[in-house]
Structure formats: C-alpha cells, structure tokens
Amino acid sequence: MQKRIICFSLMLWLSTLPSLAQQFPTDGIYLKHYDRKECLARVEAQIEKMKKAMLTMPSGQHDQFLNSHSRDRYRTGLPITPNQRQRVYAPKRPNQPNSAENTLRMMARFDVMRRSCR
C-alpha cells in the first residue's frame, strides 16, 4: 500500500514538473512576434489571391469603351453589328463600378485585414 502511495505521489509530482519550467520574459515577446508574422504571412497570401481575382473583375470602364467604340464606328461609316447599333442609340449604363473605385475599396479592405493581425 505504501509503495502505491509513493508511486502515485511520484507520478503526480513528475507530471507537474514541466509546468514549473522557467520562462524568460523574452519568450512571450518572441511568441507574440512570431504569431503576428505568421498571421501577416497568411493575410498577404490571401491579398495576393484577391489582387489576381481583382484583375479579372468586370469594370464599368469596359462598357464605356464599348459605347465610345460603337459611336466612333457609326460616325466614320464603318459597318456595325446590331449590338453596336443598339449601343449607339441607347448606350448601356455600366452596372459595375470602375476600376479606380474597385481599387480604393479593395485597398481599404486590405488595410483592415492587415490590422487584424495586430
């Protein structure tokens, strides 16, 4: 019985020993800095993916270009397609924001994502 109590107390004491290990003040600073850098690396990878996707986003500038192109072809007397003729008489309004607005909106979103790592 006494052996069991000694073994049990020894096991209990040895299991708590690692939790009593000394921790230096710089360890916490290092861990916090490491976590922040790791978070920033993940966020920057997400931002790169979003920037690539942003390049393929439709913009209102394309509709404006098609409208002006159709008007120019009509004025110069070049043959135009039915779709271009429709754009000459009733230009399509762009339903997407232009790329400058997209860029500003995305830059604000990127800043929020980067600030979330602090």
Secondary structure, DSSP 8 states (H G I E B T S, - for coil): -HHHHHHHHHHHHHHHTGGG----HHHHHHHHHHHHHHHHHHHHHHHHHHHHHHHTS--HHHHHHHHHHHHHHHHHT----HHHHHHHHS-----S--HHHHHHHHHHHHHHHHHTT-
